Amino acid sequence: MFRIIRWPLLALALIVIGLWPAAAAPIALAGAGLAAVIAAIPGPVLLGAAVIAWLRHQPTPARAA
């Protein structure tokens, strides 16, 4: 039971102490970096890459016996 309660209590303690923004900053920066990379790639290129990935990984239909 203590294991389940331990992590939310740690998160609450970090929020109360004020360390949570410093701990969450690398995650926010990684998200912003990913958004900048995606924004730098033109939309048609992203769409083309998505279509190619879908065509390569689509499931093959089952053959009738």
N, C-alpha and C positions, 0 to 999 in steps of 0.2 A: 504494500500500500504506500509505503514511504517513497518508493521509486517513482510512482505515478505522480505524487505530489511534489517531489523534489524539483523537477524541471520548471513547472509553472511558478513555484516559489522563487527559484533562481532568476527567472525572467522578471518577475515582479520586483525583486530586490535590485536588479540592474536598472530597471526603470526608475525606481525610487531614488537610487543613488545618483543616477544621471549618466551612467556609462552606456546605456543602450544606444544613443545616437552615435557614439564613437565606435561601438561594436557593429552597428548596421551600416556604417559609411562605406566599407568596401563592397558590400552587396549593392548598394545604391549606385556606386561608381561603375560597377560591372554592368549593371542594367543600362546606365546612361551610355557607356561605351558600346554596348551591343546595339542600342537604338541609333547611335551615330553611324555605325557600320552599315546597318540596314538602310538608313536614310541615304547613305552615299551610293547605294546600288540602285540603278533605275528600275522602275516598276516592271517594265516588260522583261527585263533580265530575270528578276525574281519570279515572275510568272512562268517564264520559260524553264527555269530551273525546277520549279514545282511540278510542271507537267512532265519533264524528263524523269524526275524522281518517282512520280506516280506511275508512269509507264514502266519503269524498270522494276518497281516493287509491287505491282498489282498482283493479287492472287490469281493463280491459274485456275480456270474452271475445271471442275471434276468431270472426268470422262464417264459416259454411261457404259455400264458393263454389258 
